[in-house]
Amino acid sequence: MKTASGGAQGLRQIPPMDALLSEGPVAAFFPHLGWDTVKSVLDGALAEERKDILDGRRRESSVSSVLRRALPTLERLKRNSLTPVVNATGVVVHTNLGRSCLAQRAIEEVVAVAGRYSTLEFDRELGRRGHRSDHVEWLLNRVSDSEASLVVNNNAGAVLLVLSGLCAGREVIVSRGELVEIGGSFRIPEILSFSGARLVEVGATNRTHRGDFERAITENTAAILKVHPSNFRMEGFTSVVPRPELAALAQERGILFLEDLGSGTLLDMAPSGLPGEPTVGQCLREGVDLVTYSGDKMLGGPQIGVVAGAKKLVDRLRTCPMLRALRVDKMTLAALEATLRLYLRGQQEEIPTIAMLRAEEGALRRRAVRLAARLKKVLPKARIAVVPVDDAVGGGAFPATNLPGWGVTVAEPALGSANDILTRLREGEYSVVAGARDSEVVLHVRTLLQGDDRRIASAFSGMTAKE
Ligand SMILES: *Cc1c(COP(=O)(O)O)cnc(C)c1O
């Protein structure tokens, strides 16, 4: 019953802050969150309680009813937010899960510079100021076969730098089939307009011809921009102008030919069953003036973006004021240098992304058999099977390529539906992100790292312990 006097009485019951702060379960949060944060959460809980009483949703209040509101929030704030997860999705470059995992060597180099002073901008031979870019540019040039390279914060930044540094106030021609949006709000038309360049669209969504580009070139044209269509894929009646033809046209007409490669692989992945993506070096050899690509996709390193190609153009970009806003941190550079040195030495297998992409089916199957055996021990009544699965490169690379993998399916009605199990796997102490098919949870083994079998098993045993 909703009455004014009931409300007034309820309001009088609302406990004072002092009473709440002296409660044991509340005080336990002081060392983790500090007194002020705990108090502000309690303030919020008290305000909600008051509102519920005034609106008639609640008639009584007590210390325990306020704590029921506040404790889950305090618990959530106490836990670290950015934490490791087990990636059992089979998507190697998984943007939501942090894309590439660093090689052990890269991690060691990050740790080495993180807590100490370093040669970040110091030339130790001459004892004077150096450039932070010196550490990695020569390595990038070597492993990508480019004349010059420039490192920025990410590929979106690299594209923006190139367009604003070389094309602002002028026109940039892009095929309509490549005016894509790439997950996370990176839209080519918007980046172009933000850079100050003017977009000129040519061709139809499915087909663009050399003549389309030719007719669009005016005295105001700065460049032709080719864009990797990422996860957007067309089939059937399609046609794009080959890279060497666009390069020849751009050269003839005295304009730039730029390409946003997206993932930008340094290795030819065709022998590993991933055909169809040219390497960075190949694109440059085919006549692209400047390419841009990511560091944490196919390269398998930290989050960076690279502008690579003609030295004359890269040097022009070095003087752009925007470069200062896109610069990378020392930990990133340490990880990048170490990763590139693995390429230099031919030890790319030590890079998790590369090893996962090259994993052989037989090895994946054996790994799935081992995981299934482990899970049968913790889930004796569950239906567990080793099955072939479809994995994916992710990050927009090789969207058309099916990456055959192996996985383990789990169905255990006592733990709930597949969706219930997925939720509990995610919320466990060590979050496990998996897939589902019909009524079964699917654990893809390609993206598992060392120790993940044990983590998955303990996530399941944690669930059965709670039953
Ligand atoms: C991933 C991608 C980007 C964005 O790269 P970030 O490194 O995430 O900034 C841009 N263009 C293409 C084609 C991509 O695939």
The ligand as an SDF file (V2000), in Angstrom:
LIG
                    3D

 15 15  0  0  0  0  0  0  0  0999 V2000
   42.0200   -2.2770  -38.6600 C   0  0  0  0  0  0  0  0  0  0  0  0
   41.9730   -1.3090  -39.7730 C   0  0  0  0  0  0  0  0  0  0  0  0
   42.1490    0.0550  -39.5400 C   0  0  0  0  0  0  0  0  0  0  0  0
   42.3330    0.6050  -38.1520 C   0  0  0  0  0  0  0  0  0  0  0  0
   43.5670    0.2290  -37.6430 O   0  0  0  0  0  0  0  0  0  0  0  0
   43.9170    0.5150  -36.1000 P   0  0  0  0  0  0  0  0  0  0  0  0
   45.3220    0.0310  -35.9580 O   0  0  0  0  0  0  0  0  0  0  0  0
   42.9430   -0.2540  -35.3120 O   0  0  0  0  0  0  0  0  0  0  0  0
   43.7840    1.9700  -35.8940 O   0  0  0  0  0  0  0  0  0  0  0  0
   42.1190    0.9090  -40.6060 C   0  0  0  0  0  0  0  0  0  0  0  0
   41.9380    0.4620  -41.8710 N   0  0  0  0  0  0  0  0  0  0  0  0
   41.7690   -0.8630  -42.1450 C   0  0  0  0  0  0  0  0  0  0  0  0
   41.5520   -1.2980  -43.5440 C   0  0  0  0  0  0  0  0  0  0  0  0
   41.7780   -1.7960  -41.0960 C   0  0  0  0  0  0  0  0  0  0  0  0
   41.6010   -3.0990  -41.3620 O   0  0  0  0  0  0  0  0  0  0  0  0
  1  2  1  0
  2  3  1  0
  2 14  2  0
  3  4  1  0
  3 10  2  0
  4  5  1  0
  5  6  1  0
  6  7  2  0
  6  8  1  0
  6  9  1  0
 10 11  1  0
 11 12  2  0
 12 13  1  0
 12 14  1  0
 14 15  1  0
M  END
$$$$
